[in-house]
Amino acid sequence: MTPATKQLDKARITYQLHRYQHDPKAESYGGEAAEKLGLDPAWVFKTLLATSDSGELLVAIVPVDGKLDLKSLAQAAGVKRCVMADPAAAQRSTGYLLGGISPLGQKKRLRTFIDQSALALGTLFVSAGRRGLEIELAPRDLAQQTEACFADIGRSD
């Protein structure tokens, strides 16, 4: 269905797909997913890309009701500084459109960091690679499939 679901199917990872009608006028894709699926926003995670001071693209997965702490991401990645990635570079590298970037099935394997709050959850939700489509899976399965590290990279709004 999407590169993300194909990756999970190939690895025989248990997951569930959740669909909702995407509103192109939605201000927050992740917030829209939580609202339309009737989920606690702490369970829905957004996939963001940042660029390190050396130009390396990094993937950060944080709850939709919070923000990415770029300083904490830089510390977790062992770099001096991070800034949000150029949207065009994020799309090129992942093969996904903004608002539908999945941490799974990306064109290029990038170093990935998941906010440690995910460890307290039985399952979490991430984009399946298309607006209006979410994947529910265990945090450790997501980490294993993305070769991610858990780190304290999120902060509350």
C-alpha positions in Angstrom: 0.0 0.0 0.0 2.7 2.5 1.0 6.5 2.0 1.4 5.9 2.1 5.2 3.3 -0.7 5.2 5.4 -2.7 2.8 8.4 -2.5 5.1 6.3 -3.7 8.1 4.7 -6.5 6.1 8.1 -7.7 4.9 9.5 -7.7 8.5 6.3 -9.4 9.7 5.6 -6.7 12.2 2.2 -6.5 13.8 0.4 -3.2 13.1 -3.0 -1.7 12.4 -3.9 0.9 9.7 -6.3 3.7 10.6 -7.9 5.9 7.9 -9.6 9.2 8.2 -10.8 11.9 5.8 -8.0 14.4 5.5 -9.0 18.1 5.4 -6.6 20.1 3.2 -7.3 23.1 5.4 -6.1 21.4 8.6 -3.4 23.4 10.4 -1.7 20.4 12.0 -1.6 17.1 10.3 -0.9 15.2 13.5 -3.4 17.1 15.4 -6.0 16.4 12.8 -5.2 12.6 12.9 -5.6 12.6 16.7 -8.9 14.5 16.5 -10.4 12.5 13.7 -9.4 9.1 15.1 -10.5 10.1 18.6 -7.0 9.6 20.1 -5.1 11.1 22.9 -2.6 13.4 21.2 0.2 11.9 23.4 -0.2 8.6 21.4 0.1 10.3 18.0 3.6 11.1 16.9 4.8 13.4 14.1 7.9 12.7 12.0 10.1 15.8 11.6 13.4 16.2 9.8 16.2 18.4 11.1 19.6 19.2 9.6 22.8 19.1 11.7 25.6 21.6 11.6 27.4 19.2 9.3 24.5 19.0 6.9 23.3 15.5 8.0 19.5 15.0 7.9 18.1 13.5 11.1 14.6 12.1 11.7 12.9 13.1 15.0 9.6 11.5 16.1 7.8 13.4 18.8 4.2 13.6 20.1 1.9 15.9 18.1 0.9 17.8 21.2 4.5 18.9 21.8 7.4 20.4 20.0 10.8 19.1 18.9 13.6 20.4 21.2 16.4 21.0 18.6 19.0 21.4 21.3 18.1 18.1 22.8 18.1 16.4 19.4 21.6 17.8 18.7 22.8 16.5 22.0 21.3 13.0 21.3 22.9 13.0 17.8 26.3 14.1 19.1 26.3 17.3 17.0 26.7 20.9 18.0 23.5 22.3 16.4 20.3 21.3 14.6 17.8 23.4 12.6 14.6 22.2 11.0 15.3 20.8 7.5 14.3 22.4 4.3 10.9 21.0 3.4 12.1 20.2 -0.2 15.1 18.3 1.2 12.9 16.4 3.6 10.6 15.3 0.8 13.5 14.4 -1.6 15.2 12.3 1.1 12.2 10.5 2.4 10.1 10.1 -0.8 7.1 11.3 1.1 5.1 14.6 0.9 4.9 16.9 3.9 2.1 16.0 6.2 2.5 12.4 5.2 6.2 11.7 6.0 6.4 8.3 7.7 9.5 7.3 9.7 9.1 3.9 7.9 9.9 3.0 4.3 11.9 6.1 3.6 14.0 6.3 0.4 17.2 6.9 2.4 17.9 5.5 5.8 18.6 8.4 8.2 19.6 8.4 11.8 16.4 8.4 13.7 15.4 9.5 17.3 12.1 8.8 19.0 11.0 10.8 22.0 11.4 8.7 25.1 7.7 9.3 26.1 6.9 6.6 23.6 8.3 4.0 25.9 5.4 4.4 28.3 2.9 3.5 25.6 1.7 0.1 24.5 1.3 1.4 21.0 1.7 4.7 19.2 0.5 6.1 15.9 2.7 7.5 13.1 2.0 8.5 9.5 1.7 5.6 7.1 3.1 7.7 4.3 0.0 9.4 3.2 -2.2 12.1 4.6 -5.3 10.5 6.2 -3.5 7.2 7.0 -1.9 6.3 10.3 0.0 3.2 11.4 -0.5 1.9 15.0 2.4 -0.2 16.3 4.5 -0.9 19.3 7.2 1.7 20.0 10.0 -0.9 20.1 8.9 -2.3 16.8 9.1 1.2 15.3 12.6 1.7 16.8 13.8 -1.7 15.5 12.5 -1.0 12.0 14.0 2.5 11.8 17.2 1.7 13.8 16.1 4.5 16.1 17.4 5.6 19.6 15.0 6.7 22.3 15.9 10.2 23.7 14.4 13.1 25.5 13.9 15.2 22.4 10.3 16.5 22.9 9.0 19.3 25.0 5.5 20.4 25.9 3.8 23.3 24.2 
